[in-house]
Amino acid sequence: MNIYQELKARGFIYQETDSAAIEKKLTSEKVVFYCGFDPTGNSLHVGHLLPVMAMRLLQKAGHIPVALVGGATGQIGDPSGRSTARNMLTKELVAENVKCLQTQLARFIKVENGAAHFANNNDWFGNLMLLDFLRDIGSKFSVNRMLAQKSVENRLENGLSFLEFSYSLLQGYDFYHLNKTLNCTLEIGGQDQWGNMVAGTELVRRMYEEEREVHCLTIPLLMNPATGQKFGKSIGGTSVWLDVERTSVFDYYQFWRNCDDNMIEDLLKKFAMDLPVEEAIALVNSGNINRAKEILAYEATKLAHGEKAAADAYLAAGCKFGFADPEKKIPTTSTIYQLDEAAAKEDSIPSVTIPAAEFDGEGLWIAKIMIDAGICKSSSDARRLIQGGAVSIDDNKVTDISLKVKLVDIKDGSFTIRSGKKNFRKVIVG
């Protein structure tokens, strides 16, 4: 299949301005395309990765990605998909977030020898004169058309500032600037960006006397059927980050390993990019869904954190919980096939050190231990988990939310605290 057909087969296309024209461009020329990311934080999470995977696939086919991190638009905040305004970030914080996101994006996109471009729209908006922008760009936008956009319409009842209302103009200008400077002719993004993206294609055409062929396509939102949430949240409801300081490699692997069975084929197609589409389907139909989930977790972790980190996480998890296909009966082109399960050790199991002094006297409250260990975020979360019978210490179930753990209760200077079957930490008493 050609690259356009592969995008379709992997489920990356939701809306597009002209399917025939886009397929022709992608199969007959080298296309410069872009995707934008708002630096509202200093790390991407797995919910951001769908367009990144599409960028990676397009680059693999020979096209040139532009990863635009919005140092200017990040100071405003995109109203799309939100019921209230975002918190305003300082310029300094936005600039720092831009650097962090560019570093993370470089893990997924090749940047050597002009294979990709990284851009920050503050480079062109920072010196733009307001009157020039309103006269040259604002005159090309219809307020009636902007009010009809879902991202605007959904906010009118609760209130929408002019600041956020202007976001569409800025995103449209991004496309125009990249078209003028890099000959960028395609924008990709999430399905909630459709209105802003179409505004960009129309602006590019209006800015030139001659016809300019530019297009956009959106990627469908990925929803977890078990929770009804956007994909990217752990069972506890927290985001799964690419920053290892916020989500360890082991926890990142476990997130993918524990994904809902009904999502595995779709996730393999989208996040195990080195596996052919046919193999993704075959793995799910192999009769061993847990092996398919192991391969998904390994491949997704390999992309985000590297092959060694993925191998360590896979072997550590298998040592703790068992391997789904120890005899390697199910064929796969994944490099997971080369790993030696017999050499598995628990070295990569996440741990946390809590000072011994905190266990002195009456002992340390179980909820505080759970929060410090990263098992949950709050004492109310701890209460809910304990009341649900999900928490244990060294395989002994915890039933009392008022439990306090004392030094005399701890053997060999450490213990394992667990919530459910797969969320656990080794607590080292320092």
C-alpha positions as CSV (number, residue, x, y, z in Angstrom):
1,M,0.0,0.0,0.0
2,N,1.1,3.6,-0.6
3,I,1.6,6.0,2.3
4,Y,-1.8,7.5,2.1
5,Q,-3.4,4.0,2.1
6,E,-1.2,3.1,5.1
7,L,-2.4,6.2,7.0
8,K,-6.0,5.0,6.3
9,A,-5.3,1.4,7.3
10,R,-3.7,2.5,10.6
11,G,-6.7,4.7,11.3
12,F,-4.9,8.1,11.1
13,I,-7.4,9.9,8.9
14,Y,-10.7,11.4,10.2
15,Q,-11.4,14.6,8.1
16,E,-9.5,15.9,5.1
17,T,-9.9,18.8,2.7
18,D,-9.6,16.7,-0.5
19,S,-8.7,13.0,-0.2
20,A,-7.8,12.5,-3.8
21,A,-5.6,15.5,-4.0
22,I,-3.8,14.6,-0.7
23,E,-3.2,11.1,-1.8
24,K,-1.8,12.3,-5.1
25,K,0.6,14.7,-3.4
26,L,1.8,12.2,-0.9
27,T,2.5,9.6,-3.6
28,S,4.0,11.8,-6.2
29,E,6.1,14.4,-4.4
30,K,8.1,15.1,-1.3
31,V,5.7,17.0,0.9
32,V,6.6,19.5,3.7
33,F,3.9,19.1,6.3
34,Y,3.5,20.5,9.8
35,C,1.8,19.7,13.2
36,G,1.5,22.1,16.0
37,F,1.9,21.5,19.8
38,D,1.0,24.0,22.5
39,P,3.6,24.2,25.3
40,T,1.1,24.3,28.2
41,G,3.4,22.0,30.2
42,N,7.0,20.8,30.1
43,S,6.2,17.3,29.0
44,L,4.1,15.5,26.4
45,H,1.9,12.7,27.6
46,V,0.7,9.7,25.6
47,G,-2.5,11.5,24.6
48,H,-0.3,13.8,22.5
49,L,1.4,11.0,20.6
50,L,-1.2,10.3,17.9
51,P,-0.2,13.1,15.6
52,V,3.5,12.4,16.4
53,M,3.0,8.8,15.2
54,A,1.5,10.1,12.0
55,M,4.4,12.5,11.5
56,R,6.8,9.6,12.1
57,L,5.0,7.5,9.5
58,L,5.0,10.3,6.9
59,Q,8.7,11.0,7.5
60,K,9.5,7.3,7.0
61,A,7.8,7.6,3.6
62,G,10.2,10.4,2.6
63,H,8.2,13.5,3.6
64,I,9.5,16.4,5.7
65,P,7.9,17.2,9.0
66,V,7.8,20.6,10.7
67,A,7.3,20.2,14.4
68,L,5.9,23.6,15.5
69,V,5.8,24.3,19.2
70,G,3.8,27.4,19.9
71,G,5.9,29.8,21.9
72,A,3.4,32.5,21.0
73,T,0.1,30.7,20.8
74,G,1.0,28.9,24.1
75,Q,0.8,32.3,25.8
76,I,-2.9,32.5,24.8
77,G,-4.1,28.9,25.0
78,D,-6.3,27.0,22.5
79,P,-10.0,27.1,23.4
80,S,-10.7,23.9,21.4
81,G,-12.1,21.1,23.5
82,R,-12.3,23.2,26.6
83,S,-15.3,24.6,28.6
84,T,-13.2,27.2,30.4
85,A,-10.1,29.4,29.7
86,R,-6.7,27.9,30.3
87,N,-4.5,29.3,33.1
88,M,-2.2,32.0,31.7
89,L,1.5,31.1,31.7
90,T,4.4,33.5,31.9
91,K,6.5,34.1,28.8
92,E,9.5,32.6,30.6
93,L,7.6,29.4,31.5
94,V,6.3,29.0,28.0
95,A,9.8,29.4,26.6
96,E,11.1,26.7,28.9
97,N,8.3,24.4,28.0
98,V,9.1,24.9,24.3
99,K,12.6,23.6,24.8
100,C,11.4,20.6,26.7
101,L,8.8,19.6,24.1
102,Q,11.3,20.0,21.2
103,T,13.7,17.7,23.0
104,Q,11.0,15.1,23.5
105,L,9.7,15.3,19.9
106,A,13.2,14.7,18.7
107,R,13.0,11.2,20.1
108,F,10.4,10.3,17.5
109,I,11.4,12.3,14.5
110,K,14.7,12.2,12.7
111,V,16.3,15.6,12.6
112,E,19.7,15.0,10.9
113,N,20.6,16.5,7.5
114,G,17.4,18.5,7.1
115,A,15.1,15.5,7.6
116,A,12.8,17.7,9.7
117,H,12.4,21.2,10.9
118,F,11.6,22.5,14.4
119,A,9.8,25.8,14.6
120,N,8.6,28.2,17.3
121,N,5.9,30.6,16.2
122,N,7.2,33.2,18.7
123,D,10.0,33.7,16.2
124,W,7.6,35.4,13.8
125,F,4.8,36.7,16.1
126,G,7.3,38.2,18.5
127,N,8.1,41.2,16.2
128,L,4.8,41.4,14.3
129,M,3.1,44.8,14.5
130,L,-0.5,44.7,15.7
131,L,-1.9,47.0,13.1
132,D,-0.1,45.3,10.3
133,F,-1.5,41.9,11.5
134,L,-5.1,43.2,11.8
135,R,-5.0,44.9,8.4
136,D,-3.2,42.1,6.4
137,I,-4.5,39.0,8.2
138,G,-7.6,40.0,10.1
139,S,-9.2,41.3,7.0
140,K,-9.1,37.8,5.5
141,F,-11.2,36.2,8.2
142,S,-15.0,36.3,8.5
143,V,-16.3,36.7,12.0
144,N,-19.5,34.8,11.1
145,R,-17.4,31.9,9.9
146,M,-15.3,31.9,13.1
147,L,-18.4,32.0,15.3
148,A,-19.6,28.8,13.5
149,Q,-16.5,26.9,14.6
150,K,-17.2,24.2,17.2
151,S,-14.3,25.4,19.4
152,V,-15.9,28.8,19.5
153,E,-19.6,27.8,19.5
154,N,-19.1,25.5,22.5
155,R,-17.6,28.3,24.6
156,L,-20.0,31.1,23.9
157,E,-22.5,30.1,26.6
158,N,-19.8,30.1,29.3
159,G,-17.9,33.0,27.9
160,L,-15.0,33.4,25.5
161,S,-12.4,36.2,25.7
162,F,-11.2,38.0,22.6
163,L,-7.8,36.7,23.4
164,E,-8.9,33.1,22.9
165,F,-11.2,34.1,20.0
166,S,-8.1,35.3,18.2
167,Y,-6.4,31.9,18.4
168,S,-7.8,30.8,15.0
169,L,-6.1,33.8,13.3
170,L,-2.8,33.0,14.8
171,Q,-2.9,29.3,13.9
172,G,-4.0,30.2,10.4
173,Y,-1.1,32.6,10.1
174,D,1.3,29.8,11.2
175,F,0.3,27.9,8.1
176,Y,0.8,30.9,5.8
177,H,4.2,31.6,7.3
178,L,5.4,28.0,6.9
179,N,4.1,27.9,3.4
180,K,5.9,31.1,2.5
181,T,9.2,30.1,4.2
182,L,9.4,26.3,3.9
183,N,6.8,25.6,1.1
184,C,4.7,23.7,3.6
185,T,1.5,22.5,1.9
186,L,-0.1,20.1,4.5
187,E,-1.2,20.5,8.1
188,I,-2.1,17.6,10.3
189,G,-3.7,17.6,13.8
190,G,-6.4,16.3,16.1
191,Q,-10.0,16.2,15.0
192,D,-10.8,19.1,17.4
193,Q,-8.5,21.3,15.4
194,W,-10.5,21.1,12.1
195,G,-12.0,24.6,12.2
196,N,-8.6,26.2,12.9
197,M,-6.9,24.1,10.2
198,V,-9.4,24.9,7.5
199,A,-9.1,28.5,8.4
200,G,-5.4,28.2,7.7
201,T,-5.8,26.6,4.3
202,E,-8.2,29.4,3.3
203,L,-5.9,32.1,4.5
204,V,-3.0,30.7,2.5
205,R,-5.1,30.7,-0.7
206,R,-6.3,34.3,0.0
207,M,-2.9,35.7,0.6
208,Y,-1.7,34.9,-2.9
209,E,-3.0,36.1,-6.3
210,E,-2.2,32.7,-7.9
211,E,-3.8,29.5,-6.7
212,R,-1.9,27.7,-3.9
213,E,-2.7,24.0,-3.3
214,V,-2.6,23.5,0.4
215,H,-4.5,20.9,2.5
216,C,-5.2,19.6,6.0
217,L,-6.2,16.4,7.5
218,T,-7.2,15.5,11.0
219,I,-6.6,12.4,13.1
220,P,-9.5,10.9,15.1
221,L,-9.5,11.2,18.9
222,L,-8.7,7.9,20.6
223,M,-11.2,7.0,23.3
224,N,-10.9,4.4,26.0
225,P,-14.1,2.3,25.7
226,A,-13.8,1.1,29.3
227,T,-13.7,4.7,30.9
228,G,-15.1,6.9,28.2
229,Q,-12.1,9.2,28.6
230,K,-9.6,10.4,26.0
231,F,-6.8,7.9,25.7
232,G,-3.8,8.7,27.8
233,K,-4.9,8.3,31.4
234,S,-3.8,5.6,33.8
235,I,-6.3,3.6,35.7
236,G,-6.0,6.1,38.6
237,G,-7.0,8.9,36.2
238,T,-3.5,10.5,36.0
239,S,-1.8,11.4,32.8
240,V,1.0,9.1,31.5
241,W,4.0,11.4,30.7
242,L,7.0,11.0,28.5
243,D,9.1,12.7,31.2
244,V,10.7,9.9,33.3
245,E,10.6,12.1,36.4
246,R,6.8,12.2,36.2
247,T,6.2,8.6,34.8
248,S,8.9,6.0,35.2
249,V,9.8,3.8,32.3
250,F,8.4,0.8,34.1
251,D,5.1,2.6,34.7
252,Y,5.1,3.8,31.1
253,Y,5.5,0.2,30.0
254,Q,2.8,-1.0,32.4
255,F,0.3,1.5,31.1
256,W,0.5,0.0,27.7
257,R,0.6,-3.5,29.0
258,N,-2.7,-2.9,30.9
259,C,-4.6,-1.2,28.1
260,D,-8.2,-2.4,27.5
261,D,-8.3,-5.6,25.3
262,N,-10.7,-4.0,22.9
263,M,-8.2,-1.3,22.0
264,I,-5.1,-3.5,21.3
265,E,-5.5,-3.9,17.6
266,D,-6.0,-0.1,17.1
267,L,-3.1,0.7,19.4
268,L,-0.7,-1.8,17.7
269,K,-1.5,-0.2,14.3
270,K,-0.9,3.3,15.6
271,F,1.9,2.9,18.2
272,A,3.9,-0.1,17.1
273,M,5.0,1.6,13.9
274,D,7.7,-1.0,13.0
275,L,5.1,-3.8,12.8
276,P,3.1,-4.2,9.5
277,V,-0.6,-3.6,9.7
278,E,-1.2,-7.3,8.9
279,E,1.0,-8.4,11.9
280,A,-1.0,-6.2,14.3
281,I,-4.2,-7.9,13.2
282,A,-2.6,-11.4,13.4
283,L,-1.3,-10.7,16.9
284,V,-4.7,-9.8,18.2
285,N,-6.2,-12.9,16.5
286,S,-3.5,-15.2,17.7
287,G,-5.5,-16.4,20.7
288,N,-3.0,-14.9,23.1
289,I,-4.1,-11.3,23.7
290,N,-1.5,-10.9,26.5
291,R,1.3,-11.5,24.1
292,A,-0.1,-8.8,21.8
293,K,-0.2,-6.5,24.8
294,E,3.4,-7.3,25.7
295,I,4.5,-6.5,22.2
296,L,2.5,-3.2,22.2
297,A,4.0,-2.2,25.5
298,Y,7.5,-3.0,24.4
299,E,7.2,-1.3,21.0
300,A,5.6,1.9,22.5
301,T,8.2,2.1,25.2
302,K,11.0,1.5,22.7
303,L,9.8,4.5,20.7
304,A,9.6,6.8,23.7
305,H,12.6,5.7,25.8
306,G,14.8,3.5,23.6
307,E,15.3,-0.2,23.1
308,K,17.3,-0.9,26.2
309,A,14.8,0.8,28.5
310,A,12.0,-1.1,26.8
311,A,13.8,-4.4,27.2
312,D,14.5,-3.7,30.9
313,A,10.9,-2.9,31.6
314,Y,9.6,-5.9,29.7
315,L,12.0,-8.3,31.5
316,A,11.3,-6.8,34.9
317,A,7.5,-7.0,34.4
318,G,7.7,-10.5,33.1
319,C,9.9,-11.6,36.1
320,K,7.3,-10.2,38.5
321,F,4.1,-11.2,36.7
322,G,5.1,-13.9,34.2
323,F,5.6,-13.9,30.5
324,A,2.7,-14.3,28.1
325,D,4.7,-16.4,25.5
326,P,7.9,-17.7,27.1
327,E,8.3,-20.4,24.4
328,K,7.9,-17.8,21.7
329,K,5.2,-19.7,19.8
330,I,3.6,-16.5,18.3
331,P,5.7,-15.1,15.4
332,T,6.5,-11.4,15.4
333,T,8.9,-9.1,13.7
334,S,9.4,-7.1,16.9
335,T,12.8,-7.2,18.4
336,I,11.2,-8.4,21.6
337,Y,11.7,-11.8,20.0
338,Q,15.5,-11.5,20.6
339,L,15.2,-10.9,24.4
340,D,16.3,-13.6,26.9
341,E,13.4,-14.1,29.3
342,A,15.4,-16.6,31.3
343,A,17.8,-13.8,32.4
344,A,14.9,-11.6,33.7
345,K,15.5,-9.8,37.0
346,E,13.4,-7.4,39.1
347,D,16.1,-4.7,38.9
348,S,13.8,-2.3,37.0
349,I,10.8,-2.5,39.3
350,P,10.1,1.1,40.5
351,S,11.1,2.0,44.0
352,V,10.9,4.9,46.4
353,T,13.0,5.7,49.5
354,I,11.3,7.1,52.6
355,P,13.4,8.2,55.5
356,A,13.4,5.8,58.5
357,A,12.7,8.7,60.8
358,E,9.2,9.0,59.3
359,F,8.3,5.5,60.7
360,D,9.4,6.3,64.2
361,G,7.0,6.7,67.1
362,E,3.4,5.9,66.1
363,G,4.5,5.0,62.6
364,L,3.7,6.4,59.1
365,W,0.1,6.6,57.9
366,I,-0.7,4.2,55.1
367,A,-2.3,7.0,53.0
368,K,0.9,9.0,53.3
369,I,3.0,6.0,52.2
370,M,0.7,5.4,49.2
371,I,1.0,9.1,48.1
372,D,4.8,9.2,48.6
373,A,5.2,6.0,46.7
374,G,3.1,7.3,43.8
375,I,0.4,4.7,44.2
376,C,-2.3,7.4,44.4
377,K,-2.5,11.2,44.4
378,S,-4.5,12.0,47.6
379,S,-5.7,10.6,50.9
380,S,-9.3,10.3,49.4
381,D,-7.8,8.2,46.6
382,A,-6.1,6.0,49.2
383,R,-9.3,5.6,51.2
384,R,-11.2,4.6,48.0
385,L,-8.6,2.0,47.1
386,I,-8.3,0.5,50.6
387,Q,-12.1,0.3,51.0
388,G,-12.3,-1.4,47.6
389,G,-9.8,-4.1,48.8
390,A,-7.2,-3.2,46.3
391,V,-4.2,-2.4,48.5
392,S,-1.7,-4.8,50.1
393,I,1.7,-4.7,51.8
394,D,3.9,-7.7,51.0
395,D,0.8,-9.6,49.9
396,N,-1.1,-8.8,53.1
397,K,-4.3,-6.9,52.3
398,V,-4.8,-3.5,54.0
399,T,-8.3,-3.1,55.3
400,D,-7.9,-0.1,57.7
401,I,-7.4,3.4,56.3
402,S,-6.0,4.4,59.7
403,L,-3.2,1.9,59.6
404,K,0.3,3.2,60.5
405,V,3.4,1.3,59.5
406,K,6.2,1.1,62.1
407,L,9.8,0.3,61.8
408,V,9.4,-3.0,63.7
409,D,6.8,-4.1,61.1
410,I,9.4,-3.8,58.2
411,K,11.7,-6.7,57.4
412,D,15.0,-6.3,55.7
413,G,14.6,-2.6,55.3
414,S,12.0,-2.6,52.6
415,F,8.5,-3.7,51.6
416,T,6.3,-3.8,48.6
417,I,3.0,-1.9,48.4
418,R,0.5,-2.8,45.8
419,S,-2.7,-1.4,44.4
420,G,-4.5,-3.9,42.2
421,K,-2.5,-6.5,40.3
422,K,-0.1,-4.3,38.3
423,N,0.4,-1.0,40.2
424,F,3.1,-1.5,42.9
425,R,6.2,0.0,44.4
426,K,9.1,-1.2,46.4
427,V,9.4,1.1,49.4
428,I,13.0,1.3,50.8
429,V,13.4,2.6,54.3
430,G,16.4,4.9,54.1
